[in-house]
Amino acid sequence: MYSYTTKGVCARKIDFDIVDNKVTNVRFLGGCNGNLQGLASLIEGMDVNEAIKRLKGIHCKEKPTSCPDQLSKALEEALNSVNS
């Protein structure tokens, strides 16, 4: 289980697992519940690198980040910790 404290978005934290290089069990604490449940459902079982590629750089309104972008950062951080 990985846990990531978000920065600059409504969701405060993201928990998730990576199993066989696939994203699983994504859970957001806070944020827009319906949208984040949908996001979690859409990337369930997706290759972690593909998820990063699809989510990275998405902005929310005038913010320079978003919950999907924060998830991409969380996934990158988890990959870096595994490869270190």
N, C-alpha and C positions, 0 to 999 in steps of 0.2 A: 504494500500500500504506500503510495506516494501522497504527500500533502503539500500544497502550495498556497502561500498567502498572497493574494492578489494585490495589485497596486493600480489605483485610478479608476476602478469600476465599482458597481453596486455589489456584486458578489464579493464576499470577504475571503473565501477559501475554496479551493478545489481539491478534492480527493479522487484518486484514480489508481488503477493497477495497469501494469504492462505485462502481458503474458505472451510469450513466444512472439514478441515484437508487435503485438496487437493491443490496442487501447480497450480497456474494460472497466466496468464499474465506476464510471464518472459520476461524481456527485458534487454539486455546488452548494455552498452555504451562503444564503442571501441572493440578491439579484432577482431577475424576472423569472419566476418559477416555471411557467409554461414554456418560455423560450429556451431556458437552460435544460429542461427535461428533454425537449425536442433535440437540442444540440447533442446532449449525452446519448440519446437513442440513435441519432444518425451516425455517430462515429464509433458506436459499440462494435468491436471486432475489426475495426479499420487498422491497417498498417500504421504504426506510429509516425513514420516519416511522411506518409501520405496525409495524415491528419495535420501535421505541422505545416506542410505545404499549402493545404487548403485554408487553414485558419489564420496563419501568420499575416499580420498587417491589416486586419479588418479594424475599422474605426467605428466608434459609437458617437453619433452626433459630432460635436466639435472636439471630443476627446481624442487624444492620439493613440488610444488603445480601446479594447472592448473585451467582453468576457471570452469570445472565441480566441482573440489574440492572446489574452492572458493564459488560456488553456494551451496554446502553442508554446508559450514561454515555459509553462510548467512541464510540458512533455520534453522540450529541449533540455531543461535542467535535469530531468530524470534520466534521459539518455546520457548526458554528460557524467552524471554520478555513477552510472553503470560502467561507462567506458574509462573512468579514471582509475 
